[in-house]
Amino acid sequence: MLSGDARGKAILDVLEGGEFYTNVICCVEAVNGANLDKVARVEAFLNKLHTLAVGYEEARIASGFALSCRRKGGYVAAVDCLIAASAVSVGATLVTTDHDFERIAGVKVKVF
């Protein structure tokens, strides 16, 4: 997202002027996935967001998402279910580039 490509700019346009959240899982994923020369830039961006912890309530919601997907014959990774649960716990729309989140019923998702 921070690389300056068209998709990243579109996401930043959506984020302009609002209140935005991330969670500890996304922070780890973002820093771990960044080029070494961009880690400081990624961390600076993350510091501008409200960071949510992932606790028992999010785990309970995530388990429900995973079970619902399995009952429909699908699969969504546990980590994605936890990310979705974090968004749901604060009533937020999940902004992502990952279409897997669209398979989780009950989550507002904006995919780029």
C-alpha positions in Angstrom: 0.0 0.0 0.0 2.8 2.4 0.8 4.7 1.7 -2.4 3.0 4.4 -4.4 1.2 2.1 -6.9 -2.3 2.9 -8.1 -4.0 0.5 -5.7 -2.1 2.0 -2.8 -3.2 5.5 -3.8 -6.8 4.4 -4.1 -6.7 2.9 -0.6 -5.1 6.1 0.8 -7.9 8.1 -0.8 -10.4 6.1 1.1 -8.5 6.6 4.3 -8.3 10.3 3.9 -9.8 12.2 6.8 -11.3 9.4 8.8 -10.7 7.4 12.0 -8.9 4.2 11.2 -7.9 1.1 13.0 -5.4 -1.8 12.6 -4.7 -4.6 14.9 -1.6 -6.2 16.3 -1.8 -9.0 13.7 -1.9 -6.6 10.7 1.0 -4.6 12.3 3.2 -7.7 12.3 2.2 -8.7 8.8 2.9 -5.2 7.5 6.3 -4.8 9.1 7.3 -8.4 8.2 6.2 -8.0 4.6 8.0 -4.7 4.1 11.2 -4.3 2.2 14.0 -3.7 4.8 14.5 -0.1 3.5 10.8 0.7 4.0 10.3 -0.7 7.5 10.5 2.8 9.1 8.0 4.2 6.7 5.6 1.3 7.4 6.0 1.8 11.1 5.4 5.5 10.8 2.1 4.8 8.9 1.0 2.3 11.5 1.7 4.7 14.3 -1.0 7.0 12.8 -3.7 4.3 13.2 -5.5 3.1 16.3 -4.1 -0.3 17.1 -6.5 -2.9 18.5 -5.5 -5.7 20.7 -6.9 -9.2 20.0 -8.5 -10.7 23.0 -11.0 -13.4 24.0 -14.0 -11.6 22.5 -12.3 -11.3 19.1 -11.2 -15.0 19.4 -14.8 -16.0 20.0 -16.1 -14.0 17.0 -13.3 -15.4 14.9 -14.1 -18.9 15.8 -17.7 -18.3 14.8 -16.5 -17.0 11.4 -14.3 -20.0 10.9 -17.1 -22.5 11.8 -19.6 -20.7 9.6 -17.2 -20.9 6.6 -16.5 -24.6 7.3 -20.2 -25.4 7.5 -20.6 -23.9 4.0 -17.7 -26.1 2.7 -15.2 -23.2 2.6 -12.1 -22.2 4.5 -10.7 -18.9 5.8 -7.4 -18.8 7.7 -7.7 -18.4 11.4 -5.6 -15.2 11.2 -8.0 -13.7 8.7 -10.9 -14.6 10.9 -9.1 -12.7 13.8 -8.5 -9.7 11.6 -12.2 -9.7 10.6 -13.3 -10.1 14.2 -11.2 -7.0 15.2 -13.1 -4.9 12.6 -16.5 -6.2 13.7 -15.7 -5.6 17.3 -15.4 -1.8 16.6 -18.1 -1.7 13.9 -15.5 -0.9 11.2 -15.3 -1.7 7.5 -12.4 -3.9 6.7 -10.2 -2.3 4.0 -8.1 -4.9 2.3 -6.6 -6.2 -0.9 -7.5 -9.8 0.0 -10.7 -11.2 -1.5 -10.7 -14.0 1.1 -12.5 -11.7 3.6 -15.5 -11.5 1.3 -16.2 -15.1 2.3 -16.8 -14.1 5.9 -20.5 -13.4 6.5 -21.2 -10.4 8.8 -18.1 -8.4 7.9 -18.3 -5.1 6.1 -15.4 -5.4 3.5 -14.0 -2.9 1.0 -11.6 -4.8 -1.3 -9.2 -3.1 -3.6 
